[in-house]
Amino acid sequence: MNFPGDLALMLLWIGGGILLAFGTYRLLRTLLPPRGGSDGHSYPQAVRDMATTTGLRIAALFGILLALVYAQELRRYQDVRDGLHQEAAAVSQIYFDAGRIEGGSGQVIRVALADYVRLLVQVEWPALGKDHRLSPETWQAFDIAQDEALGLEPANAREAAIRQTMIVRLTKVADLRSLREHQAAENAPFLFAVPAIVGLLLVTAPFFIYPRGREIWVMLGAYGAFAGMILFFIHGFASPFGYPLKLGPAPFERLLESGFGKDAAVVGTKGSGA
């Protein structure tokens, strides 16, 4: 996440919500001026009752809409984050299991996984939010590890159990990767944007029965600011691989910071030199 940039974008969304609320109020006050003076209470009682009743019903529907979409997109955002942690844990477990395999196959798997993590962080992730596709180079590194595990010939029952465990975890990583590509390809809910903006305008509209004043501007501003902030978070949660609120590959970055793959690279280099 880019906190300064995300904060600036959030303020823009809040400002947009306030402007929409103020603009709707001023437009309706111009199109439907009160009768017999500037005081909003000059509207007939029937008009005031109708505006209040309609406003409450629209506000309730609008609140339900925002709550449902917010919860849905937040769950999706959390699913992406949880999938990253599960994938990083599985890769780490496979890496150390491969170290228990005698011979060169285990080393091939470890080097391939080290390349996989490095490519995921440095190559795949920066482009994922733009291209919405997984990196072929990262897939290639993963395929090397998976093919080596599938072709491994265990020397004893212990290695047979390790091989089976690695294959299960590699399959899980492949499934998580495919799911991540699907999540990245999903577009932000643009269809939601239309009812959201219309709902914001319609909830603001009944305020036209009240006269201009500091209190009205404060209430309208508070409503527009809160609605804009909620819409900002919905937009951010709907695009976990892009800005704002972009998720980073933090679990894999922590693996690299802990020295993941360095021992495999050193051994692999020595073996090549031999």
Protein Blocks (a to p, Z undefined) as FASTA:
>chain_A
ZZklmmmmmmmmmmmmmmmmmmmmmmmmmmmccehijbfklpcfklmmmmmmmmmmmmmm
mmmmmmmmmmmmmmmmmmmmmmmmmmmmmmmmmmmmmmmpgcjklmmmmmmmmmmmmmmm
mmmmmmmmmnopacfklmmmmmmmmmmmmmpccfbfklmmmmmmmmmmmmmmmmmmmmmm
mmmmpccdfklmmmmmmmmmmmmmmmmmpccdfklmmmmmmmmmmmmmmmmmmmmmmmmm
bcehiacfkllmmmmmnogoklmmmmmmmmmmZZ
